Amino acid sequence: MNRQSIFFTITVSFIISVLLVIASFVVLVTHDYRAKEGQLLDKYIPVIKMLARQERVGFDENFLKNLEEIEYTLFLDTGKINAITYNPKTKVLVEKNHPKFNDIFRVLSLDNTNYIYIKKRNDTLLIRDNSSSNSNSLLYITLVFSILLITIILVYLITLRKLIPLKILKDKVKTLGDENFDFECCNSNSKDEVSLLGMEFKKTALKLKSLKEARNIFIRNIMHELKTPITKGKFLTQLEQNEENNEKLKSVFSRLESLINEFASIEELISSSKNIEKKIYFLEDIIDNAKDILMIEDEHVIGKFENKKLEINFKLFSIAIKNLIDNAVKYSPNKEVIIKNENENIIFENQGEILENPLESYFEPFSSNEDKSKDSFGLGLYIVHNILKANAYTLEYEHIDGINRFICKKDEVSTI
């Protein structure tokens, strides 16, 4: 494992935490044992001294009675003593050995009752403490440290689980250079930083994918749009040079220049996430500019609109209007388009068949037919859709009584 990895750091921190908890548990248990040992010795040493003094004169009934009064019972019978001392359930709480005389002193516990065991030379004594009560402090200490240890383990596992998407994300980011935009691993409803980071990378990958597709369709449309004027220009160069042909050739170059400027504007739109600059313009000026770009005769465009003010990007919006006019004229039997408006909504009407597919399908890159001369929208409604969206418009479509209606609908009502 990489020592500079977050996972390595967390794992090392977890191991250190567990070791510290275990060490603390051992220290606390040892301290508790010694404290209990001291308490038992303080309690039972006076009793042992009393027995040692009485042993010299013998244990009479009066002494045994006095022991009972202070809640101690003396066992002298070997059978009873062995029944306690050799019971497998008996625990040794304290044990002291005299190094010189080999005397043994023990504090035993059986069924929550303490016994004082004394073996002195050949004599064996056992005293029961009738008031004994063992502390459960060891149980409490064990319980607390068990909960603490389990908590640390759970926190470690939860942290690793939260960070696993980060490791997957790292591997996915490496593949971005190979144009692998699959970030399905980052789907999550979590709101933690790692999940949010994954979602942001996924959004970035989708933007890069969209940009790549947009550039592809952009290049394909450049080839298509430039093909016609270049072919026409090549044809004109083979004709006799006269004033009329020269003017036609100039118009071809003017058309090429317009297309290049148009492509530059569209490329800027589809490759930039910045907000476009908008100003106030009259609808009539926008439509006239669109017709100039298209180089179409006025007789093909019938205006039935009110000259409203619109807040748009003039250059880009003109391109969108130009494409809608071009499509309407190109696919209409009478080669005419009627332009109307309702408030700030702009409507393009032309005769023709209903669209074969839902309008939204034409917003996707490569939705049009490979043969650009058939069933295609030239630069495509994909470009129109994006230009309108950048200008806070939405393109809608309806077909009524043999009339196609493309509606540029304002997203929010303007106060202009």
NORDAGI-V82387 format. One record per helix or strand of 2 or more residues. SS is the DSSP state (H for helix, E for strand). FROM is the first residue (numbers start at 1). LEN is the number of residues. If there is no record, write none. Layout:
ss->(SS & SS)
from->(FROM & FROM)
len->(LEN & LEN)
This chain:
ss->(H & H & E & H & E & E & E & E & H & H & H & H & E & H & H & E & E & H & E & E & H & H & E & E)
from->(6 & 61 & 72 & 78 & 91 & 104 & 113 & 123 & 137 & 184 & 193 & 243 & 279 & 283 & 298 & 301 & 309 & 314 & 337 & 345 & 359 & 380 & 393 & 403)
len->(50 & 9 & 4 & 8 & 7 & 7 & 8 & 7 & 42 & 3 & 45 & 29 & 4 & 12 & 3 & 4 & 4 & 17 & 6 & 7 & 5 & 11 & 8 & 8)
